Amino acid sequence: MITFIVALVCLLLGYLLYGAFVEKVFGSDPSLSTPCYTRADGVDYIPMPTWKVFLIQFLNIAGTGPIFGAIMGILFGPAAYLWIVAGCIFAGAVHDYLSGMMSLRMGGVSLPEIVGTQLGGAMRHTMRVLALLLMLLVGAVFVTTPAGLLATLTPDWGWVGSVTFWTAVIFLYYILATVLPINQLIGRIYPLFGLALLIMAVGVGGGVLCKDGWMPELTDGLASCHPKGLKVFPMLCITIACGAISGFHATQSPMMARCMKNERLGRPVFYGAMITEGIVALIWAAAAIKFAGSYEQLAQMGNPAVVVNDICQSWLGTVGAVLAVLGVVAAPITSGDTALRSARLITADFMHIGQQRLWSRLLLSLPIFAIAFVLLNIDFNILWRYFAWFNQTLATITLWAITVWLARQHKLFWVSLVPAVFMTVVTGSYILTAPEGFSLPLTVSILAGLLFSMSLTLLFFRWFSKQK
């Protein structure tokens, strides 16, 4: 319990202290006009109230990510607490804030264009492919779980209760959320879902503080406690992504950068939403292990969706059951729809196709949906593993682009360089040792990841010395 409370306080202090420091490094300027005014189009560039922008950003980047990832991550032991706190404050929130503010300064452009302006044309094209692939993977991944759950809740409805039917319904909603102006559908329902996700987290957090049960402490050590013997590094850093750092976030931030009224709102919207997500992840990690009572018992409970349902029903009663369904059904859907909307915006940016007309939006959206639908035929577990690695790889590239931008602007680039170096080791060593990668021995993989990271760091400082 002590570790949980200290971690919670650290996250709050991280926003107040380090968040203010990072904002100062960037140099937000409230006198500058933002893209929602300079590029207003009534579709994607629309001024919105700050509370709505925050809740939409929070739900965009959260969904079930900080819940499911934290539940699976706490199996590694107390190291999960440390990764959530340190990763969120010094990596994830820095990544989200600076990438979001760079988009704001550049007119609300999508992530590949931000990266391309800093790392060159080749990386711009690479990021277009990676970002689009990640968006399609997210769209596909976050159809499977809610469609399956809805089918289990409606077994007596005949064909209307089938997985195929619910998949079609979700895809129809995706189409509407992708092509309609952002204030007509997303702007109306997202704040409600985001608020519900926060209420659920607060309720479960109360259970963590009040219910009886065992919780691990950092004094127990940082060695892996995973029942399957998985190592903390780099597996934990891939398992808990959304609660610590996630490349998916940087693909979502430009949507809100196109709706923000003032640069001063960047810290509460971008840095603040990430810290809030870290708090949600921390609560669910603690709740899962306390409810289960041991790492072995938690592993035996199976799918994280089952854990969420059991905790909510046991600790929160009838209200909890409703919130559990909302969390497991609505939250992933609201990640999938904005992912596909981002895919449209990314495609529109590099193809230079205006989005004011409906037919233009449909022209770009229909092929995206067709590809996402095809991806549904791939096994969910395979999809999720590749999504997790692509996600963190995207975050790593974004951090390097941020570092180059800060260096060019004569700003303190160390705030992004340190997490960029660390995440390079994480992603490099993971793909070398993971079953879906090259399955090399862990020691060899980590050494190779370190060597690769050191090489990129030397290249950066060589480039920086020439710039000076």
N, C-alpha and C positions, 0 to 999 in steps of 0.2 A: 504493500500500500504506500509506503514512503516513497519508493521509486516512482510510482504512478503520479503522486502529488507533485513531487519535485519536477518530473518531466512536464507536467501540465503548466506549472509556473514558468518553467524555462521557455516553453513555446510562447506564452503571453509576453514575457520579457523580450523574447526574440523579435516579436513584432514591434514593440515599443522602442527598443534600443537599436538592434541591428537593422531593422527595417528602416528606421529614420536615417541611419548611417548610409545605407545603400541608396536611399532616395537622394541624400546629399551628394553622393558620388555621381549619380546620374545628372542631377541638376534640373529637376522639374521646374517648369516656367509657367505659372498660371496666366501670364499675359498672352501666351500663344493661342491662336485659334486651333481648335481640334478638328479632325476630319469630318465629324458629324455635321459641322457647319460648312467647312470649305468644300466638301464633296457630297453634300446632301443629295440623295437620289430617291428617297421614299421607300427603299427596299432593304438595303443593308446599312446605309449611312443615315441613321436616324437618332437624334438626341433622345436619351431616355433618363428617367430619374436615377440617381445614384444607388438607392436601395435596390432598385430592380437590376441595375447593372451588376451589383455585387452578388445578388442571389442567383442571377443567371450564370455569371462567371463561376460561382461556387458549384452549382449543379453541373455545369459543363465539364469541369475538371474532376468532379467527384464521382457522381453516380454510385456504383457499387465498388469502385476501385479501392478506396481507403477502407472499406468494410471487408471485402473478401481477401484482399491482399494482407491486411493486418491479421485476420484470423489464421491465414496460412503461415504468416511470418512469425507469429508468437511461438510457433512450434520450435523455432530455433533457440528460444530462451530469452533471457533478459537483454541480450544484444539487440533484440527488436526494438525495445524502448529507446536505446541509444541511437539507433539508425533513424528512427522516426524523428527524434528531436534534432539531432545534428544535421541529418539530411534535409529536413524541412527548412530549418533556419538558414543554413549556410549554403545549401545547394538548390533545393526545390523552389523556395520563395525568391531567391536571387534570380534563378532561371526564369521564373514566371514574370517577375516584376520587370526585369531589364528587357526581356524579349517583347513583352507587352508594350513597354514604353518606347522601344525602338520602332515597333509597328505604328504606334501613335504618332511619333515624329515623322515617319515616312509616309504618312497619309493613309494608314490602316492597311498596308499591304500584307499579304500572307507570308507565312514563315519561309518558304523557299526563296522568295524575293529578298527577304531580310538577309538570309544566309548568303545568297548569291552576291549581294553588294559588298560583302566583307571577305568572302573566301573565293570569289571568282566564278566565272561562267560554268566551268566543269562541275563545281560543287552545287551551283544553282540547279543544273539539270539533274544531278544526283538527288538533291533534296526534293525536287519535284516528284521524282519516282518514289523515293522513300516515304514522303509525306502522304502521297496519294495511296500508296500501298497500305500504310498504317491506317488511314481513314477507312479504307475498304475493309480491312481486317476488323476494326472496331465496329463498323456497321454490321458485319456478319456475326461477330462474336456476341454482340448485344441484341441479337434477335433470338438466338438459340435458347438461352436461359429463360427469358420471360415467356416465349411461346410455349416452351415445355411446361412451365409452371401453370400457365393459364389453362393448358389442356388438362392437367391433373385436377384443376379446380372445377372443370366443367365436363366430367366424364359421361354424364347422362344427357348431354346436349346433341348427341349424334355427330354428324359430320361438322356441325358448327363448333363442337368442342375439340376438334382435332388439332394437332400441331400445325398441319398445313393451313388450316383456316386462320389460326391466330398469327401465323407467319405472314400471311397475305394482309391481314388487318394491320399489323405493325408496319409492313412495307408501305401500305397506303398512307399511314400517318407520316412515315418518313418522307414520302414524296411531298405532302402538304407542308411539313416543317421545313423542307429544303427550298421550296420555290416561293412560298408566301413571304411577304415583307416580315422582318424579324419582330415587329411590334404586334402583329396580328395573331400569332399563335404562340410562338416561343415567349414573347414578352408578356403574355397573359397567364400562361399555365406554369412556366418555369419558376417564377417566384413562389408560387404555392407549393410546388414539389420541393423546392430548395428549403423552404421553411419547414415542411414536414420532415425532411431528412435531418435538419437541425434539432427539431423537437424529439425525434427518435433518439438521436445521440445524447441529448440532455437527459432523457428518461433512462437510457441504459447507463449513462454516467452516474446517475443517482443510485442505480443498482450496484455499480462497482463500489461506491462508497459505503453503502448501507447493508448489502447482503453479506452473509457469512460465506467464507470460502478461502482457498489458498491462492496467493499470488506470488510470482517470482520477484526477487529483488536483485539489483545490480551486484550486491555483495555476494551473490551466488556464483559470480564469475561470468565471463562472456563466451565460454565454450559452448558449442552447439548441443542442444538438448533434443534435436529432431529425432523422432522415433525411427526414421529411415536412415539415420546416420549422415544426412546431408550436412555439408560444411557451411559455416556462417558466411565466409567470403569465397566466391562472390554471390552465392545463391540467395542470401537474404536481401541483397541490394537489388536483385531482379524481382524477387517475390513481392516485397513491399516497394511498389513504385509510386502509385498515386498518393500515398501518405508521406512520401519523402521527396522524391523528384520524379517527374514524368515528362517525357518529350511530347506527349499528347497535349499537354497544357499549352505549349507554345503554338500549337496549331489552332487552338480555340481562342486564345487571347485577342487575335486581330478582330474577331467578331465584336468583342466588347470595346476594343480600341476605336471602332467605327461608330460607337454609341456614347462615348464618354464626353462630358461637357467641358472638362478642365483637366490639365495635367496633374494637378494636386490630388486628384482622385485616384491616381495610379497606385499609391501605396495601400489604401484600404481595399481597392478592387483586386489588384494583382497579388501583392505581397500578403494582404490580409486574407484573401480567399484561400491561399495556399496554407497559411498558418491554421486557419479554421479547418481545413481538410486534415492537417496533421493532428489536430485535436480529436477529430472524429476517428482517425486511424488509431490513435492512442487509446481512446475509450473502448473501441471494439477489440483491440488486442488484449487489453486488461479484462474486459468482460468475458471473452471467449475462454481464457485460461481459468478464470475464477469460476465460471459456470461449470466447466468440464471437471475441474479439480486436479487434472494432471495432463501432461503432454500426450501420454498414451491414450487417455480417454478422449481427448479432443481430436486426435487423429482418427479414432474409431467412429466419431460422429459423422465423418464423411464430408459431403459437399458443404461449403460455407453457407449456402442458402438454407440448409437444414439447421445449422448452428444459429443463424440469424432468427429464423422462425421460432426455434425452441427458447432462445433467450427472451425474445420479445413477449411471447405468450406466457412464459413463466414469471418474468419480472414485471411486465406491464399489463397483463390481463387482456381483456377484449380490445382495448385501445392498441395494445402492443401487437395483437394479431393483425389488425388493420394496417398498422405502420409497417409490419414485417412484409406483408404482401405488397404494400406501396414501395418499400425499399427494394425488394427483389424483382418486382415487375416494372414499376415506373422509372426507377433510377437508371437501370441499364438502357431502357428505351430512350431516355433523355440524353444519354451519352451517344447512342447510335445515331440519332437524328442530327445532332450538331456536328458529328463527325462527317456525315455525308453532306451537310450544308457546307462545311469547311472544304470538302473535296470540290464542291462546285466553285467556291471562291478561289481556291488555289488554281483550278483549271482556267477560270475566267481571267485571273491575273496574268498567267503566262501566255494565254492565247489572245489577250487584249480584246475580250468580248464584253461589251457593256451589258449590265444586268437589269436595266430599267424595264425592259419588255419581258413579258411572261414567256414568250416563245424562245427567247434567248436562254432563259433559265432552264426551261424544259430540254432544250437542245443539249445542254451540258449535263443535265441531271440523269436523263434516261439511260445513257451508256454506263454511268456510274452505278445505278441501281442494278442493271443487268449483270455487271461483274460481281457486285456484292452478293447477288442472289446465287450466282454460280459457286461462290466461296462457301455457301451454306452446306454444300455436299461434302466438304472436307471435315474430318473428325474434329470435334470441338477442342479436345485436349491438345491436338497438334496446332490448331489455330491459336489457342491461348499462349502456348509456349513461344511461338514465333512472334505473336503480338507483343509479349513481354520484352523480348530482346530488341525488336525493332523500336519499341517505345523508348528504352533507355539509350539506344544508339542515337536516336533522334535528339534526345536531351543532350548527349555528349557533343554532337556536332553544333547544336545551338549554343552551348556554353563556349565553344571555341570561337564561334562567330561573334558572340557578345564580347569576348576578350579582345578580339581584333578591333572591334568598334570602339571600345573604351580606350585602347592604346592610341588609335587614330585621333580620338577626341582629347588626348592628353589627360585622361582620367585614371583613377586608381584601378587598374585592370586585375589586380590580385584577387578582388572579390569574386571574380568568375574564373580566373585561371586555376586557382586551387581546386575547386570542384570539377573543373574540366579535366584536370590531370587525374584526379581520383576516379571519375566516371570512365575515363579512357581505359584505366586498368580494369575496372569492373566489367565493362562490355567486351573488352578484348579477351580477358581470361575466361569469361563465361562461355562465349561462343566456341572457344577452343576445348573446354572441358565438358560442356553440356551434351546430353544424349542427342539432342537435335542439331548439335554442332559437329565437332571433330572427335569428341570423346577421348581427348588426350588426358594424361595424368594431371591432377590438380596442380602439383608443384610446377611442372613444366608450363602449364597454362598461365599461372600467375607470373612466373618469370618472363614469359613472352609478353604478357600484358604490360608488365613494368617496363620492359625494353621498348615496346611500341610507344608507351606514354612518354618515356624519356626522350625518344626521338622526336615526337611532335613538339615537346616542350623546347628542345634545342632549336628546332626549326623556327618556332615562334620567336625566340629571343634573337636568333640570327636575323629574321625579318625586322624585328623591332629595332635592333641596332642600326640597320640600314635606314629605317624611317627617321631615326634621330639624326 
